């Protein structure tokens, strides 16, 4: 048995949940916040038999999209201010970060 932990952008979370339901996969959904852009994410924890891990990974990959987003870099007060600080920068966000961990025991009470 494996524990799949998938961190996805909030914009993809509902669609992914629907795909889990269609596939008959139980998943625990947690609201989380990303450190880079401090934006909302959703973390899913899915306990799954080894033979279904690839199916879970495929659903996550098909559902999670990358997007371009503008962010304003934080101003570093230790350096001299120049004309390049504070301008928005386009960055790629989204997709999914996934961890697959082995599970020694599983109990459901």
Secondary structure by P-SEA (a helix, b strand, c coil): cbbbbbbbcccaaaaaaaaaaaacbbbbbbbbbbccccbbbbbbbbbbcccaaaaaaaaaaacbbbbbbbbbcccccccccccccccbbbbbbbcbbbbbbbbcccccc
